[in-house]
Amino acid sequence: MVYKFRVILDAEEDVFRDIAILEDDTLEDLHNAIVNAFGFDGMEMASFYTCDDAWTQEEEIPMFDAGDVPGEMKIMADYPLSSILNENDTKIIYVYDFLNMWTFFVELAAVEAEEPGVSYPELLFAHGELPTDAPTNDFKSPNVSKDDIYGDYEDDFDEEDFDMFDGDDSFEDFGYEDNNWN
């Protein structure tokens, strides 16, 4: 079977690509198809994240095993698409280049029979231009107003609480005199 995905850049402008890929291909194959479809050079780290229907990020599936014990962590190449995505679980998040955080919503749009003579993965449709810079995401809590940057947090500190630091850099009152670093 062929999985047909819509890969949408998380941006204000509509930028997306439709990609067809075989169900037995891996997440690494989908990663390569996305990199090619959007014109990235493929030299940056990337991860997929499983998610629920509301796009809530869950488990990370990285390109490379970065765990403490080699082979302990499963990576993109370990997951055939059909093991993660199906007609009930259709959404996954893709992040490319962790310095710039290119974030994409990847949704399984259709599962169809393989067409004879077609080479997969295949770019089916492209809409919109990739911006020069990755869109910035606003990670503010929806419960916080612009005027209240601290939300519900209210501490009991005032200026008098910081008097203990005035003019004394010896830290003798904090028990550090026993630590000889010389």
C-alpha positions as CSV (number, residue, x, y, z in Angstrom):
1,M,0.0,0.0,0.0
2,V,1.0,3.6,-0.5
3,Y,0.7,6.2,2.2
4,K,-0.1,9.8,1.0
5,F,0.9,12.5,3.4
6,R,0.3,16.2,3.6
7,V,3.4,17.9,5.3
8,I,2.5,21.4,6.5
9,L,5.0,23.9,7.7
10,D,4.0,25.5,11.0
11,A,3.8,29.1,9.7
12,E,1.3,31.8,9.0
13,E,1.5,31.4,5.3
14,D,0.3,28.2,3.7
15,V,3.4,26.1,2.8
16,F,2.9,22.3,2.3
17,R,3.9,19.3,0.3
18,D,2.0,16.2,-0.6
19,I,4.2,13.1,-0.6
20,A,3.4,9.5,-1.5
21,I,5.6,6.8,0.1
22,L,5.3,3.0,0.6
23,E,3.8,1.8,3.9
24,D,6.8,-0.5,4.5
25,D,9.3,2.4,4.1
26,T,10.7,3.7,7.4
27,L,10.4,7.1,9.2
28,E,14.0,7.7,7.9
29,D,12.7,7.3,4.4
30,L,9.9,9.8,5.1
31,H,12.5,12.2,6.7
32,N,14.5,12.0,3.4
33,A,11.4,12.6,1.3
34,I,10.5,15.7,3.4
35,V,14.0,17.1,3.3
36,N,14.0,16.7,-0.5
37,A,10.4,18.1,-1.0
38,F,11.2,21.3,0.9
39,G,14.8,21.7,-0.5
40,F,16.8,21.3,2.7
41,D,20.4,20.1,2.4
42,G,19.8,17.2,4.8
43,M,22.8,18.1,7.0
44,E,20.9,18.9,10.2
45,M,19.5,16.7,12.9
46,A,15.8,15.9,12.9
47,S,13.2,14.0,14.9
48,F,9.7,12.8,14.6
49,Y,7.3,13.0,17.5
50,T,4.2,10.9,17.9
51,C,1.2,12.9,18.9
52,D,-2.5,12.7,19.5
53,D,-5.4,14.1,17.4
54,A,-4.9,17.6,18.9
55,W,-1.2,17.5,17.8
56,T,0.0,17.2,21.5
57,Q,3.7,16.1,21.3
58,E,4.4,12.7,22.8
59,E,7.4,10.3,22.2
60,E,10.5,11.4,20.3
61,I,11.9,9.3,17.5
62,P,15.3,10.7,16.6
63,M,17.6,10.1,13.6
64,F,20.4,8.8,15.6
65,D,20.8,6.9,18.9
66,A,21.9,9.5,21.4
67,G,21.3,7.4,24.5
68,D,23.8,6.4,27.1
69,V,23.8,2.8,26.0
70,P,24.4,2.2,22.3
71,G,21.4,0.4,20.7
72,E,19.1,1.2,23.6
73,M,17.1,3.9,21.8
74,K,15.0,3.2,18.7
75,I,15.6,5.5,15.8
76,M,13.8,6.5,12.6
77,A,15.2,3.6,10.7
78,D,13.7,1.1,13.2
79,Y,10.1,2.2,12.5
80,P,8.2,1.2,9.3
81,L,5.6,3.8,8.6
82,S,2.8,1.2,9.1
83,S,4.0,0.5,12.7
84,I,3.4,4.2,13.7
85,L,0.7,5.5,11.3
86,N,-2.6,4.0,10.1
87,E,-6.2,5.0,9.5
88,N,-6.7,5.6,13.2
89,D,-3.4,7.2,14.1
90,T,-2.8,9.7,11.3
91,K,-0.7,12.5,12.8
92,I,3.0,12.9,13.5
93,I,5.2,16.0,14.1
94,Y,8.5,16.5,12.3
95,V,11.2,18.9,13.5
96,Y,14.2,19.6,11.3
97,D,17.3,21.5,12.4
98,F,17.1,22.0,16.1
99,L,18.8,25.4,16.0
100,N,16.2,26.8,13.8
101,M,13.3,24.5,14.7
102,W,11.6,24.0,11.3
103,T,8.4,22.3,12.6
104,F,6.0,20.4,10.3
105,F,2.6,18.8,10.9
106,V,2.6,15.5,9.0
107,E,-0.8,13.9,8.4
108,L,-1.7,10.7,6.7
109,A,-4.3,11.8,4.2
110,A,-4.9,8.5,2.3
111,V,-3.9,4.9,2.0
112,E,-4.1,3.6,-1.6
113,A,-3.0,0.8,-3.8
114,E,0.5,1.1,-5.3
115,E,0.5,2.3,-8.9
116,P,2.6,0.2,-11.3
117,G,5.6,2.0,-12.7
118,V,5.7,4.8,-10.1
119,S,8.9,5.3,-8.1
120,Y,8.3,6.0,-4.4
121,P,8.7,8.2,-2.5
122,E,7.0,10.7,-4.9
123,L,6.3,14.4,-4.5
124,L,2.7,14.8,-5.6
125,F,2.0,18.4,-5.0
126,A,3.9,21.5,-3.7
127,H,2.2,24.7,-2.4
128,G,3.9,27.8,-1.1
129,E,7.5,29.0,-0.9
130,L,9.7,27.9,2.0
131,P,10.6,31.1,3.9
132,T,14.3,32.1,4.2
133,D,14.2,31.7,8.0
134,A,12.3,29.2,10.1
135,P,9.0,30.6,11.5
136,T,9.2,31.5,15.2
137,N,6.8,29.8,17.4
138,D,5.1,31.6,20.3
139,F,5.3,29.1,23.2
140,K,3.2,31.1,25.7
141,S,0.6,29.4,27.8
142,P,-2.9,30.3,26.6
143,N,-3.9,31.2,30.2
144,V,-1.4,34.1,30.4
145,S,-2.3,37.6,29.3
146,K,0.3,39.9,27.7
147,D,0.1,42.1,30.8
148,D,0.7,39.3,33.3
149,I,3.9,37.6,32.3
150,Y,4.1,35.6,35.5
151,G,0.6,34.0,35.2
152,D,-0.7,32.7,38.4
153,Y,2.7,32.7,40.0
154,E,3.0,35.1,42.9
155,D,6.0,35.0,45.2
156,D,6.4,36.6,48.6
157,F,9.7,38.3,48.0
158,D,10.3,42.0,48.1
159,E,13.5,44.2,48.2
160,E,14.1,43.5,51.9
161,D,14.6,39.8,51.1
162,F,17.7,40.5,49.1
163,D,19.4,42.6,51.8
164,M,21.5,39.6,52.9
165,F,23.5,39.9,49.7
166,D,24.4,43.5,50.1
167,G,28.2,44.2,50.4
168,D,29.3,40.7,51.5
169,D,31.0,38.5,48.9
170,S,32.6,36.1,51.4
171,F,29.7,33.7,51.7
172,E,30.9,32.8,55.2
173,D,27.3,32.8,56.5
174,F,26.4,30.1,54.1
175,G,28.8,27.4,55.4
176,Y,31.2,27.5,52.5
177,E,34.2,28.3,54.7
178,D,34.9,24.6,55.1
179,N,35.3,24.1,51.4
180,N,39.0,24.6,50.6
181,W,39.5,24.8,46.8
182,N,43.2,25.5,47.1
